[in-house]
Amino acid sequence: MRMSINRQNTHIIPTRFEYHAPTSLDEAIELLTEYGGDARLLAGGTDLLVKMKQRVVEPRHLINLKMITGLTGIEEKADGIHIGAATKLRAIERSPLIREKLPLLHEAVRAIGSVQIRNMATLGGNLCNASPAADSAIALIALDARVQVKGAEGDRVIPLDGFFVGPGKTVLSPSEVLVEIVVPPQGRSSGACFIKIGRTSLDLAMVSIAAAVTLGDEAVEDCRIALGAVAPTPIRVREVEAFLRGKRLTDEVLEEVAAMVSAAIRPITDVRATAEYRRTAAEMLTKDALTRAAEEARRRRG
Ligand SMILES: Cc1cc2nc3c(=O)[nH]c(=O)nc-3n(C[C@H](O)[C@H](O)[C@H](O)COP(=O)(O)OP(=O)(O)OC[C@H]3O[C@@H](n4cnc5c(N)ncnc54)[C@H](O)[C@@H]3O)c2cc1C
């Protein structure tokens, strides 16, 4: 079968575009407002440039975020850990603060692509690309993260589990920029677990899960569970979380939880896995992730 070279991921970007390198957020928002749907923000380019090479998207204006100061960095404040949207995944992976305070995010970021990809890719790009399989997204949902957004209409804060609308779609308007991600402090008796099944270590997830569990004496006091690649967006299974509150993680409870997760997800068959595989794997991963998160919570509590 013959395919046009431009349908493949070549080194060539086949379309013409104008390149902009604003030095302030306000300037970037002005450009977005002026060019609307014809413009795309460029962060690390590891998703966007691939899509442009394949002509999946053909923006007439590229607005690079790299020259804007204040969009990168990791800082602990009273309300949690703030991560600039343009912070490279590799910087997050190597951050002692993230490793110590948010090991779940550390694990999830480490699972993304290769070192070369993580050296280019940003956290904001991983979220705004809105892949149902985005690894950082499920970890951040399980950590109850919120995102700070700035646009022509002003600033707003959005809980991350309300950020994704569909594959490749978020609640951001065309003039809005994701500025930072804020993860609230996690309790001392909280434990978390990230598990991803991929065809290779470089590939997107076939199924993934992030679970954060806070234990009371032995029963679950609180928990958040998010799954990737089993629905049109990364999903949080709130009904399962509600069911678990006040319960011990016995074998019977875990079986019930697996059945509830199976009912909540909407997996599809694609090049990576069948829907049946995804469903079975999601059930297994849920049991494993909750068990391991609870073990971690006990260990941290001492
Ligand atoms: C070989 C390979 C392997 C990969 N493996 C994985 C993997 O295992 N797991 C995984 O989750 N992903 C993976 N990816 C996808 C990709 O690397 C990540 O999603 C990455 O984090 C995207 O970040 P970026 O900075 O490169 O985004 P870009 O490509 O620059 O941008 C992505 C999208 O987000 C928008 N955007 C970027 N920043 C902002 C912002 N601040 N505000 C508003 N919109 C913004 C852009 O306009 C664009 O639409 C892989 C990609 C490749 C090429």
The ligand as an ORCA input file, in Angstrom:
! r2SCAN-3c Opt
* xyz 0 1
  C       8.120      8.547     21.681
  C       7.068      9.163     22.590
  C       6.721      8.494     23.745
  C       5.750      9.037     24.589
  N       5.407      8.343     25.696
  C       4.454      8.836     26.535
  C       4.084      8.104     27.696
  O       4.610      7.018     28.004
  N       3.105      8.642     28.489
  C       2.498      9.836     28.212
  O       1.631     10.273     28.978
  N       2.846     10.546     27.116
  C       3.801     10.080     26.269
  N       4.140     10.777     25.144
  C       3.436     12.036     24.836
  C       4.179     13.342     25.202
  O       5.565     13.193     25.294
  C       3.650     13.963     26.506
  O       2.249     14.119     26.431
  C       4.324     15.301     26.831
  O       4.242     15.552     28.209
  C       3.742     16.482     26.077
  O       4.377     17.670     26.551
  P       5.002     18.735     25.552
  O       5.566     19.819     26.407
  O       5.925     18.110     24.589
  O       3.679     19.242     24.814
  P       3.476     19.901     23.377
  O       3.606     18.861     22.327
  O       4.312     21.130     23.225
  O       1.956     20.348     23.539
  C       0.915     19.397     23.629
  C      -0.429     20.131     23.551
  O      -0.639     20.900     24.730
  C      -0.808     22.295     24.426
  N      -0.115     23.007     25.511
  C       1.146     22.800     25.929
  N       1.419     23.561     26.995
  C       0.281     24.289     27.244
  C      -0.074     25.249     28.245
  N       0.779     25.627     29.214
  N      -1.308     25.773     28.203
  C      -2.209     25.397     27.256
  N      -1.929     24.487     26.295
  C      -0.693     23.934     26.297
  C      -0.183     22.468     23.049
  O      -0.745     23.574     22.359
  C      -0.519     21.134     22.399
  O      -1.834     21.149     21.921
  C       5.122     10.285     24.278
  C       5.500     10.963     23.107
  C       6.455     10.416     22.275
  C       6.844     11.168     21.018
*
